[in-house]
Amino acid sequence: MSRSKPANQRSGKPQKYPASSGRKNPRSNRQGKPASSQDNWLYGDHAVMAALANPARKLRRLVITKAKLEALDIDTRGGIEERIAPEVIDKDVISALLPENAIHQGIALLTAPLPELSLADLPKADVSESIVVAVLDQVTDPQNVGAILRSAAAFDVSALIVPDRHSPPVAGVLAKAASGALEIVPIIRVGNLSRALDQLAEDGFWRIGLDGHATQELEDAAKSFQKIAIVLGAEGKGLRPLTAQKCDLLAKLPISSRIESLNVSNAAAITFYELARRTPNA
């Protein structure tokens, strides 16, 4: 490779969202009208509770069944009520507020989107630290993206970078599948994935594309680099040719020849684990 590694490296800790300014008056949220057309519903225990605990979240409306509210311990209930007043309603009424067949578990939260971040917001680090970011090339299934986000949180991936188009909304199914990880790992949306990959290279990241037909295994491909942008392709199609060309190298997971490939979220989990356990050669 002709590229030289830069002296400045960035942290492997998850990006922290900027904090919101102050608390809302809990009773001001009872009307249930979205303050913006971009407001969206989160639902399910983990997604909602994580959002309620995130000071960067601007809360609009919390709906909950009586049984769910009574099941919360006193401290949890008190912490919620400090931020927003819950509306106790029937589960069927909650269902009517949400997309069809949404599994809400008796709780849902209307919230503003998290602050938008850019590649310039990636954490900085000294030369002794490593950083991994994940880039998704047109992975459109919200269940897969949510599961990838959950694995990213588990293995300290610092950000998930996705194209504006051909990516699912950051709410609903995606948030539920992420099981709270949406509040931990930033999703950075970019207008042009090719240019984003160029910028990552300029910032010192080595771009490794995951490809089942690569000749090199990921463990060997990644061992020399502090800053890695791991690029994952869409289910079935894999990396697009232009995206693969933008990668500095391609690598594969050491899976059995008895199966051709893994689901992209499963492949991501194994990839993040492999990158988390490595000790880069300086």
Secondary structure, DSSP 4 states (H G I P E B T S, - for coil): --PPPPS-B---SPPPPPPPSSPPPGGGGTT---SSTT-EEEESHHHHHHHHT-TT--EEEEEE-HHHHHHS-HHHHHHHHHH-PEEE--HHHHHHHS-TT---TTEEEEEPPPPP--GGGSPPB-TT--EEEEEEES---HHHHHHHHHHHHHTT---EEEESSSS--SSHHHHHHHTTGGGTSPEEEES-HHHHHHHHHHTT-EEEEE-TT-SSBHHHHHTT-SEEEEEEEBTTTBS-HHHHHHSSEEEB----TTSS---HHHHHHHHHHHHHH-----
